[in-house]
Amino acid sequence: MATFYPLNPTGLGYYLSIYLCMGSINFEGVRFEAYSNDHDPMHVHGFYAEVEVIVELRRDRTVLLASRKDAVRPRNGSRSDVRHVLAVANKHFDELVGLLEK
């Protein structure tokens, strides 16, 4: 995954940040991926149907939809798909933490 970030607020310059997929795992039709050099809080990216959901893995062993504008891509992604990704992540919490620890 390559992401371009503006170097300055005017957007005239960009630098490239490359995140390599550390691994992926599939449960109930959802593919979860973890990326190297990713930021805190601890999270995975869940892909289901046409939706990407950023799932925060909390220390109290719960999952939450990440609190950021791009937590669901596309922004008008199906709510039922988002709920499915979160439910599967909750059910397979330990495996997802293991994916991040690889």
N, C-alpha and C positions, 0 to 999 in steps of 0.2 A: 504494500500500500504506500503510495507516495502522496504527500500532502504539501501544498504550497502555502507558505505563510508570508504576509507582507512584511518587508523590512521596516517600513515606516508608515505612519497613519495615512499618507497620501496615496499609498499603494503603488508607488512608482518602482519599487524594487522588491524582489522576492528571493527567498531562499528555499531550498528543497529539504524536506525532512523525510527520511525513509524509515518506515516501520516494517520490520520483518515479522511475519507470522511465526510465533514460537510454537504453535501447534493448534490443532483443531480437534473437536470431538463432536459427535452427533448423538442426539437423544430425541426420540419422538418427532422426527422431522425437522428439528432445529439444529443448525450447525453453529457451534460456539467457537470463536477464535480469540486467542490472546496474542498481543503484539509486544515485541521487544521495545525498549525505550519508551513505553507508554507511561502516562502520568498517573498520579494518585487522584482519587482513591482507587483501590483495587477494583478492577472491573473486567468484563469480557464483552465481546460483541456477539450478539445472537442474530442469526439470519434465518428467516422463515418466510416462505412465500415471497413476496416482493418487498419485505420490510427488514431493515436493520435496526436492532434495539441495543442500546448500551445499558448493560445490567451491572449495577454496583453490587459487589459482594461485601457485606458488612461484617465487622468483627463479632457481632452478636448472632451470626449464622443466619441472617435474613438477607433477602435480595430486594433491591429497589430499582426503579427506573432512575437512571442517572439524572441529576438535577442540572441539566444544561439544555440549551436550545436545540441542539442537534441530537438529542438522545433517541429520537425516532426519525429514521430516514426512509422514505420521504416523510415530511412533516404530517402529511395527511394519511399516513399509514393506518391500516385497519386496527381499530382498538381491540378487536377480538384476537388478532394476530399478536399484538403487543402483550395482551394478557396471557396468551399461550406461551410465549417466550419466557415471561416472568415465572409462570407456574412450573415450567420444565426446569428453569434455572434453580428454583427453590427446591424442587425434588432431587436434583443432582448437584447440590451445593458442594459437597466434598470433592467430587470429580472435577468440578470447575476450579476449585482452589488448587487441586493437584495439577491441573493444566498450567496454571500461572507459576507454579513452583518448579516446572521442568527446567 
